[in-house]
Amino acid sequence: MNDAELRTRVGVADLLASYQFFVDAGKIRTVSQLFTEDAVFKNNAEEHVGPQGVLDFFVSVKDSFINSGLLPARHYLSSIRVDPRPDGSASTYSCFQFVGTKGLDHWGTYRDEVVPVGDGWKFQRREAIVEGYAEGSPVLVLGLGTNA
């Protein structure tokens, strides 16, 4: 692994960790700034474009999670794969679990396209796909989950 590949892998891993940290801390405006102006954030139900679209999504779902009695909660990330590309961008794959005060609530995968911006990284595309959830999860009410 050369220096450029190492820097990409570490920088992108920091972006992934920052997303989890800021979501768990409720800093949704900061989360939205991790996306490029034309980024696409896709979940099971819909797509949102740009930082404002990402912010609008989190604003629209936050009350369901607050009222669910799950908070405080944490996202756990695993099976992280970062694939640097010759053009300087990278793609990622990772698995997540969302665990709250009632235990494991939902889980799934992230698939990302990320680009270097300044001295950091931003999401150009993020697919957050819920693959399963516990009974009574807010993701079911919000239409964000499938138990296919």
Secondary structure, DSSP 8 states (H G I E B T S, - for coil): --HHHHHHHHHHHHHHHHHHHHHHTT-HHHHHTTEEEEEEEE-SS-EEEHHHHHHHHHHHHHHHHHHTT--S-EEEEEEEEEEE-TTS-EEEEEEEEEEETTEEEEEEEEEEEEEEETTEEEEEEEEEEEEEE-TT-HHHHTT-B---
